[in-house]
Amino acid sequence: MSEESDILLGMGNSLDYDLRWGPELLSEVAADLGIITWPTPPPVIRDERDLVSAVLAYAAAGVGTERSVDSVRAIESLAHRLGFRESLGGTGVRAGRVVDLLGIACTVHLTSLSPRMEALLWPGARRLSAGNGGTDYPHLIVQYSADRALTVGGVARTPPRPNRLIFVNDPDNAELALAPDLPSAVAASSIWLISGFNAIADSSLLGTRLGQVDALVRTMRPGAWAVYEDGGFHRPELAATAMGTMAEACDVVGMNEDEFAGHLGTAVDLDDATSVGQGLAALIGRWQIKNLVVHTSRWAAAIGPQAHELRGAMTEGVLAGAARFTSGDAMSQDVLSRLRSAAKSPSGVAVAAGLERAGMAAVPALDLEPPEPVTVGLGDSFVGGFVAGLHRSGARADRAGAAPDVARTSR
């Protein structure tokens, strides 16, 4: 079904292999592949041995990231060794599930649509497709918990927190082709979510796509919102290139805690309002971002001339992320309703209060410990709730707004 709607969500999508988290079996596979001492993350993931090394190293450190893999065969082999279930991924798609669940019409932009992926879309989904995919390029999704140790060479290590890892070899997303009817959909929308540039590894192609999207943003009607959601770039050095263009073009730039620290190039104490506030002010000033939103497991915060108009949208984003964390794809209206009365993160409450005193807008995350936490798609679900909340707020983007004075907001 290809129809225009007020909310347009893009840009890429994927067939995901959600790996079953079995530390004992993973340790056995590591031994079979000759991994007998704790590895460090390999600079290039060439084969299955490198892939398992990366999973072990990142999980032991509690790190969440997205990495490119040279071999599709390595992804397929490890997935079938450990077991998996199929799901449909991509920031726009997962955000769209939330928006649709909340009863708001939306359209998703897809890079390709194979029969397997089409079967995983929600009923009646409106979509634009750049092509009908004849080949699926599965993404390996590893969700690990913080209560089960991994053992390598007789040495056990337990992840310090639950997180997720994504491993891909996906030519469709690396191309990020645009659907022919995208221009008319952009012109008709009041909110356009832009994401997926992180999968592009060719700097020349990235420049082309950024230019195309920048030109389309300029066709949006007055008051419409262009929202850029950052991602883990397969070539980290290209993240700043994308940010430079999107900061100028878009009304809101969003990112998670890993991307926040990555752009700053230094550790941020997420439990300290002063440290967080200084980081927010540094980033919004570096690229002259109009409104910056950072969402984490503890809080969500916004800085910029319209930051306080985004507070309600962030609240809805936190709620949707929490529903994903506790229920995954099974999230429902009932789950969302129950979570509205859930306890807030004590750390998040303290940080949010400190940021509010500094003139920023912030809301705490929820204090949840589900028995089987879902860690993939949390940011995507936050974005879905955020977009839905922004739509319902009736707020209008102010393209004339400027980034706030950094010195003032960092005090």
C-alpha positions as CSV (number, residue, x, y, z in Angstrom):
1,M,0.0,0.0,0.0
2,S,1.7,3.2,-1.1
3,E,-0.1,6.3,0.2
4,E,1.0,9.7,1.5
5,S,0.5,10.6,5.2
6,D,1.4,13.3,7.6
7,I,4.3,11.3,9.1
8,L,7.1,9.9,6.8
9,L,9.6,7.6,8.3
10,G,12.9,6.6,6.6
11,M,15.1,5.6,5.2
12,G,16.4,1.9,5.3
13,N,15.1,-1.4,6.5
14,S,16.4,-4.9,7.0
15,L,15.7,-8.5,7.6
16,D,17.0,-9.2,11.1
17,Y,18.3,-12.5,12.5
18,D,17.6,-12.1,16.2
19,L,20.2,-14.4,17.8
20,R,19.2,-16.6,20.7
21,W,21.5,-15.6,23.5
22,G,23.2,-18.7,24.7
23,P,26.5,-17.9,26.5
24,E,27.4,-21.6,26.9
25,L,26.9,-22.4,23.2
26,L,28.7,-19.2,22.2
27,S,31.7,-20.2,24.3
28,E,31.7,-23.7,22.7
29,V,31.7,-22.1,19.2
30,A,34.6,-19.8,20.2
31,A,36.6,-22.8,21.3
32,D,35.8,-24.6,18.0
33,L,37.1,-21.6,16.2
34,G,40.4,-21.5,18.1
35,I,39.6,-18.5,20.4
36,I,41.2,-19.6,23.6
37,T,42.0,-16.2,25.2
38,W,39.7,-13.1,25.6
39,P,39.8,-11.2,22.3
40,T,39.7,-7.5,21.6
41,P,37.3,-6.1,18.9
42,P,38.9,-6.9,15.5
43,P,39.5,-3.8,13.3
44,V,37.9,-5.6,10.3
45,I,35.4,-8.5,10.6
46,R,36.4,-10.8,7.8
47,D,35.1,-14.2,8.8
48,E,33.2,-16.1,11.4
49,R,36.1,-16.2,13.8
50,D,36.4,-12.4,13.7
51,L,32.6,-12.2,14.2
52,V,32.6,-14.3,17.3
53,S,35.6,-12.4,18.6
54,A,33.7,-9.1,18.2
55,V,30.6,-10.5,20.0
56,L,32.7,-11.7,22.9
57,A,34.7,-8.5,23.3
58,Y,31.8,-6.1,23.0
59,A,29.6,-8.1,25.3
60,A,32.2,-8.4,28.0
61,A,32.6,-4.6,28.0
62,G,28.8,-3.9,27.9
63,V,29.2,-2.0,24.6
64,G,26.5,-1.6,22.0
65,T,27.6,-1.0,18.4
66,E,26.9,-1.7,14.7
67,R,29.7,-3.2,12.5
68,S,30.1,-4.1,8.9
69,V,31.1,-7.7,8.1
70,D,33.0,-8.7,5.0
71,S,31.3,-12.0,4.6
72,V,27.5,-12.7,4.4
73,R,28.4,-16.4,4.8
74,A,29.9,-15.6,8.3
75,I,26.6,-14.0,9.4
76,E,24.5,-16.9,8.1
77,S,26.9,-19.6,9.6
78,L,26.9,-18.1,13.1
79,A,23.1,-17.5,13.1
80,H,22.4,-21.1,12.2
81,R,24.9,-22.4,14.7
82,L,23.3,-20.5,17.6
83,G,19.7,-20.2,16.5
84,F,17.6,-17.2,15.6
85,R,14.2,-15.7,14.8
86,E,13.4,-13.4,11.9
87,S,12.1,-9.9,12.4
88,L,12.0,-6.6,10.4
89,G,14.4,-4.0,11.4
90,G,15.4,-0.4,10.6
91,T,14.9,2.8,12.5
92,G,11.9,3.9,10.4
93,V,10.2,0.5,10.5
94,R,10.5,0.1,14.3
95,A,9.5,3.7,14.8
96,G,6.5,3.1,12.5
97,R,5.3,0.2,14.6
98,V,5.0,2.5,17.5
99,V,3.3,5.3,15.6
100,D,0.8,2.8,14.1
101,L,0.2,1.2,17.5
102,L,-0.7,4.7,18.8
103,G,-3.3,5.0,16.0
104,I,-1.5,7.6,13.9
105,A,-1.2,7.1,10.2
106,C,2.4,7.0,8.9
107,T,4.3,6.0,5.8
108,V,7.6,4.1,5.9
109,H,10.4,4.4,3.2
110,L,12.1,1.1,2.4
111,T,15.3,0.5,0.5
112,S,13.9,-2.9,-0.7
113,L,11.0,-5.1,0.0
114,S,11.4,-8.9,-0.4
115,P,8.5,-11.3,0.3
116,R,10.1,-12.3,3.6
117,M,10.2,-8.6,4.7
118,E,6.8,-7.8,3.5
119,A,5.3,-10.6,5.6
120,L,6.9,-9.0,8.7
121,L,5.3,-5.6,8.2
122,W,2.3,-4.7,10.3
123,P,-1.1,-5.1,8.6
124,G,-2.0,-2.3,6.3
125,A,1.4,-0.6,6.5
126,R,1.8,2.3,4.1
127,R,5.2,2.3,2.4
128,L,7.4,3.6,-0.3
129,S,9.9,1.2,-1.7
130,A,13.1,2.0,-3.7
131,G,13.0,-1.5,-5.1
132,N,11.5,-5.0,-4.8
133,G,14.4,-7.0,-3.2
134,G,15.2,-10.3,-4.8
135,T,17.9,-11.0,-2.3
136,D,17.8,-10.7,1.5
137,Y,20.9,-9.6,3.3
138,P,20.2,-10.5,6.9
139,H,21.5,-8.4,9.8
140,L,22.8,-10.4,12.8
141,I,21.3,-9.0,16.0
142,V,22.9,-10.0,19.3
143,Q,21.0,-9.0,22.5
144,Y,23.0,-9.9,25.6
145,S,22.0,-9.8,29.2
146,A,23.9,-8.8,32.3
147,D,23.2,-12.0,34.3
148,R,24.9,-14.7,32.4
149,A,28.7,-15.1,32.1
150,L,30.7,-15.9,29.0
151,T,33.7,-18.1,29.4
152,V,36.8,-18.0,27.1
153,G,39.9,-20.2,27.9
154,G,38.5,-20.9,31.4
155,V,38.1,-17.2,32.2
156,A,34.5,-16.0,32.9
157,R,33.3,-12.5,32.3
158,T,29.8,-11.1,32.8
159,P,28.5,-8.2,30.8
160,P,28.1,-5.1,33.0
161,R,24.8,-4.2,31.5
162,P,22.4,-5.5,28.8
163,N,23.0,-4.2,25.3
164,R,22.8,-5.0,21.7
165,L,25.2,-5.6,18.8
166,I,24.4,-5.4,15.0
167,F,26.5,-7.0,12.3
168,V,25.7,-6.3,8.6
169,N,26.7,-6.9,5.0
170,D,23.8,-5.2,3.2
171,P,24.3,-3.8,-0.3
172,D,20.8,-2.4,-0.4
173,N,21.2,-0.3,2.7
174,A,24.8,0.6,1.7
175,E,23.2,2.1,-1.5
176,L,20.2,3.7,0.3
177,A,18.4,4.3,-2.9
178,L,15.5,6.7,-2.8
179,A,12.0,5.8,-3.9
180,P,10.7,7.6,-7.0
181,D,7.7,9.0,-5.2
182,L,9.7,10.2,-2.2
183,P,9.5,13.9,-3.2
184,S,5.7,14.0,-3.2
185,A,5.6,12.2,0.1
186,V,8.1,14.7,1.7
187,A,6.1,17.6,0.4
188,A,2.9,16.2,2.0
189,S,4.4,15.4,5.4
190,S,4.5,17.5,8.6
191,I,7.2,15.3,10.1
192,W,10.0,13.5,8.2
193,L,12.3,11.1,10.1
194,I,15.6,10.8,8.3
195,S,18.0,7.9,9.2
196,G,20.1,5.2,7.7
197,F,23.1,7.2,6.4
198,N,25.3,5.2,8.8
199,A,25.1,2.1,6.4
200,I,26.7,4.0,3.5
201,A,30.5,3.3,3.3
202,D,31.3,5.2,0.1
203,S,32.0,8.8,0.9
204,S,31.1,10.0,-2.6
205,L,27.7,8.2,-2.5
206,L,27.1,9.6,1.0
207,G,27.7,13.1,-0.3
208,T,25.2,12.5,-3.1
209,R,22.5,11.1,-0.8
210,L,23.0,14.0,1.7
211,G,22.6,16.5,-1.1
212,Q,19.4,14.8,-2.3
213,V,17.9,14.7,1.2
214,D,19.0,18.3,1.9
215,A,17.2,19.5,-1.2
216,L,14.0,17.6,-0.3
217,V,14.0,19.0,3.2
218,R,13.8,22.5,1.6
219,T,10.5,21.5,-0.1
220,M,8.7,20.8,3.2
221,R,5.9,23.1,4.1
222,P,6.3,25.8,6.7
223,G,6.2,24.5,10.3
224,A,7.0,20.9,9.2
225,W,9.7,19.0,11.2
226,A,12.7,17.4,9.7
227,V,14.1,15.0,12.3
228,Y,17.6,13.3,11.8
229,E,18.3,10.3,13.9
230,D,22.1,9.5,14.0
231,G,23.4,5.9,13.9
232,G,26.5,3.8,14.4
233,F,28.4,4.5,11.2
234,H,30.2,1.5,9.6
235,R,32.9,4.0,8.7
236,P,33.0,6.2,11.8
237,E,34.9,9.0,10.1
238,L,31.8,9.6,7.9
239,A,29.5,10.4,10.9
240,A,30.7,14.0,11.0
241,T,30.1,14.4,7.3
242,A,26.5,13.4,7.7
243,M,26.1,15.5,10.8
244,G,27.4,18.6,9.2
245,T,24.7,18.5,6.5
246,M,21.9,17.3,8.6
247,A,22.5,19.8,11.4
248,E,22.0,22.6,8.9
249,A,19.0,21.0,7.2
250,C,17.0,19.5,10.1
251,D,15.0,20.9,12.9
252,V,15.9,18.1,15.4
253,V,19.0,15.9,15.6
254,G,18.7,12.9,17.8
255,M,21.2,10.2,19.0
256,N,21.7,7.6,21.7
257,E,24.3,7.6,24.5
258,D,26.9,5.7,22.5
259,E,26.7,8.1,19.6
260,F,26.7,11.0,22.0
261,A,30.0,9.9,23.6
262,G,31.4,9.0,20.2
263,H,30.9,12.5,18.8
264,L,32.3,14.1,21.9
265,G,35.4,11.8,21.7
266,T,35.4,11.5,25.5
267,A,33.6,9.7,28.2
268,V,30.5,11.4,29.6
269,D,29.2,10.7,33.1
270,L,25.6,10.0,32.4
271,D,24.7,10.3,36.1
272,D,26.1,13.8,36.4
273,A,24.0,16.7,35.1
274,T,27.1,19.0,34.8
275,S,29.0,16.5,32.6
276,V,25.9,15.8,30.5
277,G,25.1,19.5,30.1
278,Q,28.6,20.4,29.0
279,G,28.4,17.6,26.5
280,L,25.1,18.7,25.1
281,A,26.3,22.3,24.8
282,A,29.5,21.3,23.1
283,L,27.7,19.2,20.4
284,I,25.0,21.7,19.6
285,G,27.7,24.4,19.2
286,R,30.1,22.3,17.1
287,W,27.6,21.8,14.3
288,Q,25.1,24.6,15.0
289,I,22.4,22.0,15.6
290,K,19.0,23.7,15.9
291,N,17.6,21.3,18.6
292,L,19.6,18.4,19.9
293,V,17.9,15.4,21.6
294,V,19.9,12.7,23.3
295,H,18.1,9.6,24.6
296,T,19.8,7.2,27.1
297,S,18.8,4.4,29.4
298,R,18.6,6.9,32.3
299,W,17.1,10.1,30.7
300,A,16.3,12.0,27.6
301,A,17.3,15.6,27.1
302,A,17.0,18.4,24.6
303,I,18.9,21.6,24.1
304,G,18.0,24.3,21.6
305,P,15.5,27.2,21.1
306,Q,12.5,24.8,20.9
307,A,13.8,22.3,23.5
308,H,10.9,22.9,25.9
309,E,8.4,22.3,23.2
310,L,9.9,18.8,22.8
311,R,9.5,17.8,26.4
312,G,6.2,16.0,25.9
313,A,7.5,14.2,22.8
314,M,10.5,13.0,24.8
315,T,8.1,11.7,27.5
316,E,6.3,9.6,24.9
317,G,9.6,8.5,23.5
318,V,10.8,7.3,26.9
319,L,7.5,5.4,27.3
320,A,7.8,3.7,23.9
321,G,11.4,2.7,24.6
322,A,10.4,1.2,27.9
323,A,7.7,-0.8,26.3
324,R,10.2,-2.1,23.8
325,F,12.6,-3.0,26.6
326,T,10.0,-5.0,28.5
327,S,7.9,-6.5,25.7
328,G,9.8,-6.3,22.4
329,D,7.6,-6.7,19.3
330,A,4.8,-7.7,21.6
331,M,4.4,-4.2,23.0
332,S,0.7,-3.1,23.2
333,Q,-1.5,-0.3,24.2
334,D,-2.0,-2.1,27.5
335,V,1.8,-2.3,28.1
336,L,2.1,1.5,27.4
337,S,-0.8,2.3,29.7
338,R,0.7,0.3,32.6
339,L,4.2,1.8,32.1
340,R,2.8,5.3,32.6
341,S,2.7,4.7,36.3
342,A,6.1,3.0,36.5
343,A,8.8,4.3,38.9
344,K,11.3,6.7,37.4
345,S,15.1,6.1,37.3
346,P,16.5,7.8,40.5
347,S,19.6,8.8,38.5
348,G,17.5,10.0,35.6
349,V,15.3,12.1,38.0
350,A,18.4,13.8,39.4
351,V,20.1,14.5,36.0
352,A,16.8,15.7,34.5
353,A,16.3,18.2,37.4
354,G,19.9,19.5,37.0
355,L,19.5,20.0,33.2
356,E,16.2,21.7,33.7
357,R,17.8,24.2,36.1
358,A,20.4,24.9,33.4
359,G,17.7,25.9,31.0
360,M,17.5,22.6,29.0
361,A,14.5,20.2,28.8
362,A,14.9,16.7,30.2
363,V,12.8,13.8,31.4
364,P,13.9,10.7,33.4
365,A,13.7,7.2,32.0
366,L,11.8,4.5,33.8
367,D,13.3,2.2,36.5
368,L,12.7,-1.3,35.0
369,E,14.3,-4.7,35.4
370,P,12.4,-7.1,33.2
371,P,13.3,-10.8,33.4
372,E,14.1,-10.9,29.6
373,P,15.0,-7.3,28.5
374,V,14.9,-6.5,24.8
375,T,17.9,-4.3,23.9
376,V,17.7,-4.0,20.2
377,G,15.4,-1.2,18.8
378,L,15.2,0.8,22.0
379,G,16.4,4.0,20.2
380,D,14.1,3.3,17.3
381,S,11.1,2.9,19.6
382,F,12.0,6.0,21.4
383,V,12.0,7.8,18.1
384,G,8.6,6.4,17.2
385,G,7.1,7.6,20.5
386,F,8.9,11.0,20.1
387,V,7.5,11.5,16.6
388,A,4.0,10.5,17.7
389,G,4.2,12.9,20.7
390,L,5.5,15.7,18.4
391,H,2.6,15.1,16.0
392,R,0.1,15.2,18.8
393,S,1.6,18.3,20.4
394,G,0.8,20.4,17.4
395,A,4.1,22.3,17.8
396,R,5.5,23.8,14.6
397,A,9.2,23.8,13.6
398,D,10.8,27.2,13.7
399,R,13.3,27.2,10.8
400,A,14.4,30.8,11.8
401,G,15.5,29.6,15.2
402,A,19.3,29.6,15.9
403,A,21.4,27.4,18.1
404,P,21.5,28.7,21.7
405,D,24.5,30.5,23.1
406,V,26.8,27.7,24.2
407,A,28.5,29.6,27.0
408,R,25.1,30.4,28.6
409,T,23.7,26.9,28.4
410,S,26.9,25.2,29.7
411,R,26.9,27.2,32.9
